[in-house]
Amino acid sequence: MGRDEPETVGATADMGAGSYPVRFEPMAVEVAVSRGTRVYDVAMALGLPLAQSCRGEGICGRCGIRVKRGAEHLSPEQAPERMRKRSNRVDADLRLACLSTVHGPVVVTTDYW
Ligand code: FES
């Protein structure tokens, strides 16, 4: 599978309605995911080294991602995510991958990739 041909994560097998590209930089890995897929699940399915110690339970606050494009296409940040970020001293500009779902095209990275 070439870089121009996105892999698929989740239930949708094409880029039709309800399927959106998620691109991870700087690896330039892009996959098509179903609406509502967690960024955390995409990264894990691809084997990307996303920090975490709670297996995506929204507890550890380590899965912070920086959204380079398409922040408006992630689920809005809710109180539990804000609280978890505050209690774990996570940069307010980051989103927690396990509490962020995809609703349109996004490009993300981390500060350690
Ligand atoms: S993986 Fe622990 S808060 Fe996201």
Backbone and ligand atoms as CSV (ligand in chain L), in Angstrom:
chain,resi,resn,atom,element,x,y,z
A,1,MET,N,N,0.841,-1.186,0.000
A,1,MET,CA,C,0.000,0.000,0.000
A,1,MET,C,C,0.884,1.247,0.000
A,2,GLY,N,N,0.721,2.097,-0.996
A,2,GLY,CA,C,1.544,3.294,-1.119
A,2,GLY,C,C,1.041,4.430,-0.264
A,3,ARG,N,N,1.835,5.489,-0.198
A,3,ARG,CA,C,1.444,6.635,0.628
A,3,ARG,C,C,0.253,7.376,0.063
A,4,ASP,N,N,0.028,7.258,-1.252
A,4,ASP,CA,C,-1.110,7.945,-1.843
A,4,ASP,C,C,-2.405,7.183,-1.642
A,5,GLU,N,N,-2.300,5.974,-1.146
A,5,GLU,CA,C,-3.477,5.131,-0.972
A,5,GLU,C,C,-3.677,4.871,0.519
A,6,PRO,N,N,-4.585,5.626,1.172
A,6,PRO,CA,C,-4.731,5.487,2.611
A,6,PRO,C,C,-5.133,4.080,3.033
A,7,GLU,N,N,-4.554,3.641,4.155
A,7,GLU,CA,C,-5.009,2.404,4.761
A,7,GLU,C,C,-6.371,2.677,5.390
A,8,THR,N,N,-7.032,1.645,5.846
A,8,THR,CA,C,-8.329,1.833,6.455
A,8,THR,C,C,-8.335,1.279,7.868
A,9,VAL,N,N,-8.846,2.064,8.780
A,9,VAL,CA,C,-9.011,1.653,10.166
A,9,VAL,C,C,-10.471,1.844,10.512
A,10,GLY,N,N,-11.061,0.907,11.190
A,10,GLY,CA,C,-12.472,1.026,11.527
A,10,GLY,C,C,-13.309,0.277,10.516
A,11,ALA,N,N,-14.583,0.520,10.535
A,11,ALA,CA,C,-15.510,-0.291,9.763
A,11,ALA,C,C,-15.638,0.115,8.303
A,12,THR,N,N,-15.222,1.333,7.955
A,12,THR,CA,C,-15.427,1.809,6.608
A,12,THR,C,C,-14.244,1.445,5.719
A,13,ALA,N,N,-14.508,0.880,4.562
A,13,ALA,CA,C,-13.445,0.410,3.695
A,13,ALA,C,C,-13.112,1.385,2.582
A,14,ASP,N,N,-13.754,2.520,2.508
A,14,ASP,CA,C,-13.413,3.493,1.479
A,14,ASP,C,C,-13.539,4.903,2.055
A,15,MET,N,N,-13.301,5.887,1.202
A,15,MET,CA,C,-13.354,7.271,1.663
A,15,MET,C,C,-14.723,7.880,1.372
A,16,GLY,N,N,-15.745,7.063,1.368
A,16,GLY,CA,C,-17.086,7.552,1.113
A,16,GLY,C,C,-17.617,8.354,2.279
A,17,ALA,N,N,-18.908,8.643,2.241
A,17,ALA,CA,C,-19.531,9.425,3.297
A,17,ALA,C,C,-19.285,8.782,4.642
A,18,GLY,N,N,-18.856,9.576,5.615
A,18,GLY,CA,C,-18.624,9.049,6.948
A,18,GLY,C,C,-17.246,8.472,7.144
A,19,SER,N,N,-16.353,8.655,6.160
A,19,SER,CA,C,-14.980,8.169,6.274
A,19,SER,C,C,-14.041,9.333,5.989
A,20,TYR,N,N,-13.036,9.510,6.870
A,20,TYR,CA,C,-12.175,10.684,6.759
A,20,TYR,C,C,-10.720,10.306,6.935
A,21,PRO,N,N,-9.833,11.082,6.289
A,21,PRO,CA,C,-8.406,10.799,6.439
A,21,PRO,C,C,-7.846,11.352,7.744
A,22,VAL,N,N,-7.023,10.549,8.393
A,22,VAL,CA,C,-6.245,10.993,9.546
A,22,VAL,C,C,-4.792,10.812,9.160
A,23,ARG,N,N,-4.043,11.900,9.228
A,23,ARG,CA,C,-2.633,11.865,8.833
A,23,ARG,C,C,-1.769,12.091,10.066
A,24,PHE,N,N,-0.765,11.246,10.210
A,24,PHE,CA,C,0.178,11.375,11.313
A,24,PHE,C,C,1.489,11.901,10.763
A,25,GLU,N,N,1.954,13.014,11.321
A,25,GLU,CA,C,3.209,13.614,10.917
A,25,GLU,C,C,4.212,13.434,12.050
A,26,PRO,N,N,5.481,13.353,11.808
A,26,PRO,CA,C,6.134,13.506,10.510
A,26,PRO,C,C,6.250,12.196,9.729
A,27,MET,N,N,5.593,11.134,10.175
A,27,MET,CA,C,5.711,9.856,9.474
A,27,MET,C,C,5.022,9.861,8.116
A,28,ALA,N,N,4.138,10.834,7.890
A,28,ALA,CA,C,3.369,10.887,6.645
A,28,ALA,C,C,2.558,9.619,6.449
A,29,VAL,N,N,2.000,9.116,7.551
A,29,VAL,CA,C,1.116,7.955,7.485
A,29,VAL,C,C,-0.316,8.476,7.503
A,30,GLU,N,N,-1.091,8.074,6.514
A,30,GLU,CA,C,-2.466,8.548,6.419
A,30,GLU,C,C,-3.399,7.355,6.256
A,31,VAL,N,N,-4.483,7.375,7.019
A,31,VAL,CA,C,-5.448,6.292,6.930
A,31,VAL,C,C,-6.853,6.878,6.868
A,32,ALA,N,N,-7.752,6.122,6.286
A,32,ALA,CA,C,-9.160,6.508,6.260
A,32,ALA,C,C,-9.847,5.835,7.446
A,33,VAL,N,N,-10.596,6.624,8.206
A,33,VAL,CA,C,-11.271,6.061,9.379
A,33,VAL,C,C,-12.748,6.416,9.350
A,34,SER,N,N,-13.515,5.615,10.026
A,34,SER,CA,C,-14.947,5.866,10.149
A,34,SER,C,C,-15.184,7.040,11.089
A,35,ARG,N,N,-16.247,7.789,10.820
A,35,ARG,CA,C,-16.635,8.887,11.711
A,35,ARG,C,C,-16.777,8.345,13.136
A,36,GLY,N,N,-16.223,9.079,14.080
A,36,GLY,CA,C,-16.346,8.703,15.472
A,36,GLY,C,C,-15.219,7.810,15.984
A,37,THR,N,N,-14.277,7.457,15.100
A,37,THR,CA,C,-13.134,6.648,15.534
A,37,THR,C,C,-12.220,7.493,16.418
A,38,ARG,N,N,-11.734,6.908,17.500
A,38,ARG,CA,C,-10.809,7.642,18.364
A,38,ARG,C,C,-9.425,7.723,17.706
A,39,VAL,N,N,-8.794,8.879,17.832
A,39,VAL,CA,C,-7.435,9.029,17.298
A,39,VAL,C,C,-6.520,8.001,17.960
A,40,TYR,N,N,-6.726,7.753,19.224
A,40,TYR,CA,C,-5.942,6.746,19.958
A,40,TYR,C,C,-6.020,5.388,19.257
A,41,ASP,N,N,-7.210,4.961,18.881
A,41,ASP,CA,C,-7.380,3.650,18.251
A,41,ASP,C,C,-6.681,3.580,16.896
A,42,VAL,N,N,-6.694,4.700,16.189
A,42,VAL,CA,C,-6.015,4.737,14.896
A,42,VAL,C,C,-4.512,4.555,15.099
A,43,ALA,N,N,-3.957,5.328,16.033
A,43,ALA,CA,C,-2.515,5.248,16.299
A,43,ALA,C,C,-2.128,3.844,16.758
A,44,MET,N,N,-2.924,3.247,17.623
A,44,MET,CA,C,-2.615,1.903,18.117
A,44,MET,C,C,-2.702,0.879,16.989
A,45,ALA,N,N,-3.719,0.998,16.140
A,45,ALA,CA,C,-3.887,0.052,15.028
A,45,ALA,C,C,-2.707,0.118,14.074
A,46,LEU,N,N,-2.107,1.299,13.962
A,46,LEU,CA,C,-0.967,1.475,13.066
A,46,LEU,C,C,0.351,1.150,13.747
A,47,GLY,N,N,0.312,0.896,15.053
A,47,GLY,CA,C,1.541,0.598,15.775
A,47,GLY,C,C,2.408,1.814,16.014
A,48,LEU,N,N,1.806,2.997,15.994
A,48,LEU,CA,C,2.582,4.224,16.216
A,48,LEU,C,C,2.899,4.360,17.702
A,49,PRO,N,N,4.063,4.913,18.020
A,49,PRO,CA,C,4.496,4.998,19.415
A,49,PRO,C,C,3.851,6.154,20.162
A,50,LEU,N,N,2.570,6.041,20.396
A,50,LEU,CA,C,1.834,7.064,21.141
A,50,LEU,C,C,1.944,6.757,22.629
A,51,ALA,N,N,2.416,7.730,23.397
A,51,ALA,CA,C,2.586,7.529,24.832
A,51,ALA,C,C,1.239,7.250,25.494
A,52,GLN,N,N,1.253,6.360,26.450
A,52,GLN,CA,C,0.052,6.056,27.224
A,52,GLN,C,C,0.428,5.091,28.339
A,53,SER,N,N,-0.309,5.120,29.413
A,53,SER,CA,C,-0.104,4.113,30.454
A,53,SER,C,C,-1.429,3.634,31.019
A,54,CYS,N,N,-2.542,4.029,30.378
A,54,CYS,CA,C,-3.855,3.594,30.878
A,54,CYS,C,C,-4.646,2.857,29.805
A,55,ARG,N,N,-3.962,2.529,28.693
A,55,ARG,CA,C,-4.593,1.788,27.591
A,55,ARG,C,C,-5.823,2.489,27.035
A,56,GLY,N,N,-5.759,3.804,26.981
A,56,GLY,CA,C,-6.839,4.557,26.361
A,56,GLY,C,C,-8.066,4.742,27.222
A,57,GLU,N,N,-7.894,4.662,28.530
A,57,GLU,CA,C,-9.036,4.811,29.444
A,57,GLU,C,C,-9.281,6.256,29.857
A,58,GLY,N,N,-8.471,7.174,29.355
A,58,GLY,CA,C,-8.670,8.585,29.700
A,58,GLY,C,C,-8.225,8.929,31.103
A,59,ILE,N,N,-7.234,8.228,31.598
A,59,ILE,CA,C,-6.787,8.424,32.976
A,59,ILE,C,C,-5.393,9.051,33.051
A,60,CYS,N,N,-4.462,8.530,32.260
A,60,CYS,CA,C,-3.050,8.900,32.458
A,60,CYS,C,C,-2.686,10.279,31.927
A,61,GLY,N,N,-3.390,10.763,30.925
A,61,GLY,CA,C,-3.076,12.070,30.355
A,61,GLY,C,C,-1.823,12.089,29.500
A,62,ARG,N,N,-1.326,10.948,29.113
A,62,ARG,CA,C,-0.065,10.896,28.361
A,62,ARG,C,C,-0.238,10.884,26.848
A,63,CYS,N,N,-1.437,10.706,26.364
A,63,CYS,CA,C,-1.648,10.519,24.924
A,63,CYS,C,C,-1.880,11.833,24.187
A,64,GLY,N,N,-1.291,12.907,24.693
A,64,GLY,CA,C,-1.491,14.218,24.078
A,64,GLY,C,C,-0.998,14.281,22.648
A,65,ILE,N,N,-1.850,14.817,21.793
A,65,ILE,CA,C,-1.480,15.015,20.389
A,65,ILE,C,C,-1.632,16.485,20.056
A,66,ARG,N,N,-0.806,16.938,19.124
A,66,ARG,CA,C,-0.917,18.303,18.629
A,66,ARG,C,C,-1.629,18.234,17.284
A,67,VAL,N,N,-2.693,18.987,17.144
A,67,VAL,CA,C,-3.477,18.968,15.911
A,67,VAL,C,C,-2.934,20.043,14.977
A,68,LYS,N,N,-2.353,19.606,13.866
A,68,LYS,CA,C,-1.753,20.547,12.923
A,68,LYS,C,C,-2.793,21.134,11.983
A,69,ARG,N,N,-3.771,20.336,11.614
A,69,ARG,CA,C,-4.865,20.816,10.755
A,69,ARG,C,C,-6.130,20.041,11.089
A,70,GLY,N,N,-7.251,20.726,11.014
A,70,GLY,CA,C,-8.536,20.062,11.187
A,70,GLY,C,C,-9.005,19.947,12.632
A,71,ALA,N,N,-8.522,20.818,13.503
A,71,ALA,CA,C,-8.935,20.751,14.914
A,71,ALA,C,C,-10.461,20.797,15.037
A,72,GLU,N,N,-11.083,21.522,14.118
A,72,GLU,CA,C,-12.546,21.640,14.153
A,72,GLU,C,C,-13.230,20.330,13.769
A,73,HIS,N,N,-12.449,19.386,13.262
A,73,HIS,CA,C,-13.011,18.091,12.857
A,73,HIS,C,C,-12.849,17.011,13.912
A,74,LEU,N,N,-12.314,17.399,15.073
A,74,LEU,CA,C,-12.278,16.461,16.198
A,74,LEU,C,C,-13.464,16.756,17.100
A,75,SER,N,N,-13.887,15.773,17.855
A,75,SER,CA,C,-14.955,15.992,18.823
A,75,SER,C,C,-14.540,17.140,19.736
A,76,PRO,N,N,-15.486,17.983,20.140
A,76,PRO,CA,C,-15.145,19.100,21.025
A,76,PRO,C,C,-14.598,18.603,22.359
A,77,GLU,N,N,-13.666,19.352,22.894
A,77,GLU,CA,C,-13.100,18.987,24.190
A,77,GLU,C,C,-14.178,19.132,25.270
A,78,GLN,N,N,-14.339,18.085,26.034
A,78,GLN,CA,C,-15.363,18.081,27.086
A,78,GLN,C,C,-14.700,18.204,28.459
A,79,ALA,N,N,-15.508,18.378,29.471
A,79,ALA,CA,C,-15.007,18.582,30.829
A,79,ALA,C,C,-14.057,17.470,31.298
A,80,PRO,N,N,-14.349,16.192,31.057
A,80,PRO,CA,C,-13.418,15.157,31.536
A,80,PRO,C,C,-12.018,15.297,30.927
A,81,GLU,N,N,-11.952,15.661,29.664
A,81,GLU,CA,C,-10.646,15.832,29.024
A,81,GLU,C,C,-9.925,17.036,29.626
A,82,ARG,N,N,-10.629,18.141,29.806
A,82,ARG,CA,C,-10.003,19.330,30.409
A,82,ARG,C,C,-9.502,19.004,31.806
A,83,MET,N,N,-10.314,18.292,32.561
A,83,MET,CA,C,-9.933,17.948,33.935
A,83,MET,C,C,-8.696,17.041,33.936
A,84,ARG,N,N,-8.678,16.049,33.037
A,84,ARG,CA,C,-7.553,15.119,32.981
A,84,ARG,C,C,-6.283,15.849,32.561
A,85,LYS,N,N,-6.410,16.758,31.616
A,85,LYS,CA,C,-5.245,17.527,31.180
A,85,LYS,C,C,-4.727,18.393,32.323
A,86,ARG,N,N,-5.632,19.038,33.029
A,86,ARG,CA,C,-5.211,19.896,34.144
A,86,ARG,C,C,-4.528,19.076,35.232
A,87,SER,N,N,-5.125,17.965,35.610
A,87,SER,CA,C,-4.584,17.168,36.718
A,87,SER,C,C,-3.258,16.507,36.358
A,88,ASN,N,N,-2.985,16.334,35.058
A,88,ASN,CA,C,-1.729,15.728,34.625
A,88,ASN,C,C,-0.769,16.757,34.023
A,89,ARG,N,N,-1.102,18.026,34.196
A,89,ARG,CA,C,-0.254,19.128,33.705
A,89,ARG,C,C,0.063,18.978,32.221
A,90,VAL,N,N,-0.954,18.669,31.450
A,90,VAL,CA,C,-0.815,18.542,30.000
A,90,VAL,C,C,-1.039,19.915,29.376
A,91,ASP,N,N,-0.191,20.262,28.419
A,91,ASP,CA,C,-0.325,21.519,27.676
A,91,ASP,C,C,-1.779,21.679,27.217
A,92,ALA,N,N,-2.360,22.825,27.487
A,92,ALA,CA,C,-3.763,23.070,27.138
A,92,ALA,C,C,-4.009,22.990,25.637
A,93,ASP,N,N,-2.950,23.201,24.831
A,93,ASP,CA,C,-3.109,23.153,23.373
A,93,ASP,C,C,-3.196,21.730,22.828
A,94,LEU,N,N,-2.834,20.754,23.640
A,94,LEU,CA,C,-2.878,19.365,23.178
A,94,LEU,C,C,-4.282,18.796,23.367
A,95,ARG,N,N,-4.592,17.797,22.584
A,95,ARG,CA,C,-5.807,16.997,22.770
A,95,ARG,C,C,-5.384,15.609,23.218
A,96,LEU,N,N,-6.217,14.987,24.022
A,96,LEU,CA,C,-5.941,13.608,24.426
A,96,LEU,C,C,-6.510,12.688,23.345
A,97,ALA,N,N,-5.640,11.897,22.757
A,97,ALA,CA,C,-6.032,11.059,21.616
A,97,ALA,C,C,-7.143,10.083,21.977
A,98,CYS,N,N,-7.156,9.632,23.225
A,98,CYS,CA,C,-8.165,8.646,23.608
A,98,CYS,C,C,-9.528,9.273,23.889
A,99,LEU,N,N,-9.559,10.598,23.973
A,99,LEU,CA,C,-10.832,11.284,24.219
A,99,LEU,C,C,-11.226,12.161,23.032
A,100,SER,N,N,-10.562,11.932,21.891
A,100,SER,CA,C,-10.823,12.723,20.685
A,100,SER,C,C,-11.263,11.796,19.565
A,101,THR,N,N,-12.430,12.086,19.006
A,101,THR,CA,C,-12.914,11.279,17.890
A,101,THR,C,C,-12.919,12.096,16.606
A,102,VAL,N,N,-12.797,11.387,15.505
A,102,VAL,CA,C,-12.638,11.998,14.188
A,102,VAL,C,C,-14.005,12.243,13.540
A,103,HIS,N,N,-14.193,13.490,13.059
A,103,HIS,CA,C,-15.438,13.848,12.363
A,103,HIS,C,C,-15.151,14.609,11.075
A,104,GLY,N,N,-13.931,14.478,10.593
A,104,GLY,CA,C,-13.509,15.134,9.366
A,104,GLY,C,C,-12.004,14.948,9.230
A,105,PRO,N,N,-11.418,15.460,8.143
A,105,PRO,CA,C,-9.984,15.287,7.921
A,105,PRO,C,C,-9.157,15.981,9.005
A,106,VAL,N,N,-8.138,15.284,9.509
A,106,VAL,CA,C,-7.251,15.878,10.508
A,106,VAL,C,C,-5.804,15.464,10.233
A,107,VAL,N,N,-4.894,16.315,10.670
A,107,VAL,CA,C,-3.454,16.039,10.631
A,107,VAL,C,C,-2.936,16.251,12.037
A,108,VAL,N,N,-2.304,15.231,12.597
A,108,VAL,CA,C,-1.851,15.310,13.988
A,108,VAL,C,C,-0.393,14.887,14.114
A,109,THR,N,N,0.205,15.276,15.225
A,109,THR,CA,C,1.555,14.874,15.573
A,109,THR,C,C,1.664,14.880,17.093
A,110,THR,N,N,2.858,14.602,17.592
A,110,THR,CA,C,3.113,14.764,19.023
A,110,THR,C,C,4.358,15.619,19.154
A,111,ASP,N,N,4.687,16.037,20.353
A,111,ASP,CA,C,5.894,16.835,20.561
A,111,ASP,C,C,7.138,15.968,20.587
A,112,TYR,N,N,6.983,14.641,20.622
A,112,TYR,CA,C,8.149,13.759,20.734
A,112,TYR,C,C,8.378,12.899,19.489
A,113,TRP,N,N,7.598,13.061,18.460
A,113,TRP,CA,C,7.833,12.313,17.217
A,113,TRP,C,C,8.793,13.076,16.345
L,1,FES,S1,S,-4.174,6.930,26.942
L,1,FES,FE1,FE,-4.260,7.520,29.025
L,1,FES,S2,S,-5.366,9.395,28.963
L,1,FES,FE2,FE,-5.287,8.780,26.899
